[in-house]
């Protein structure tokens, strides 16, 4: 029925007496060459030299524009490069030199707010989707792609972000399995903070002091977490046997780890931060 669905551009030839419109197919959706930036500075941050080299080679091979690539292996190198070179795009692993890549991205945006970002991850985790939420209203293009993705898909992600100012999230992140995990255990920021406190072993009273909540408020948050993550698993098992076989807090942390909402390195960092703050408070009141 629709023999030629290709959109057409109409232009009028001013030299034609009949003023008849001529047509030509719109074959390319790329930006007008006159509007394209001639040189892009791209910072590639990864601890592993082979991964940095692969990404840099990919950039130089597939982009027609002049590309200036800047490699970095650590947080300090990355921040120095941002201050000195002011890159248009930063490609970074989600874990860099024992540093959270999302937190590093926030630091980069404090130096250069309009920096475009592509997070490059070894594995897709539900917690990464939560971390990406903080960039939703950042006013800049960003993306997320797995290191296992084919080079063609990575190039597509790069073009979407740097040439077209679009957000690109790898389609696998919206797969039924991952979506099921997110539906099962999507956490608000307040609930995530409470989960962190439970994971490092704080009591209800300790959490209430830290978060400036009543003890009842803390218990309500923990109950909400248990409903979202455990789906009353402990109540069902304990009720069936008439005794407490499962400890709800332990199962809560276990399931959060299994779902990828938190990881061991993060728990260690949260524990260190808490006890550092606790020691400082004790010294100041001594």
Secondary structure, DSSP 4 states (H G I P E B T S, - for coil): --S--S-EEEEE-TT-TT--EEEEE----SPPGGGS-SEEEEEEE-S-HHHHHHHHHHHHHH-SSEEEEEEE-SHHHHHHHHHHH--SEEEEESEETTEEHHHHHHHHHHHSTT-EEEEEESS--HHHHHHHGGGTTSSS-EEEEETTS-HHHHHHHHHHHHTT---EE-GGGGSHHHHHHHHHH---HHHHHHHHHHHTT--HHHHHHHHT--HHHHHHHHHHHHHHHTTTHHHHHHHHHTS--S-HHHHHHHHHHHTTSS-HHHHHHHHHHHHHHHHHHHHHH-
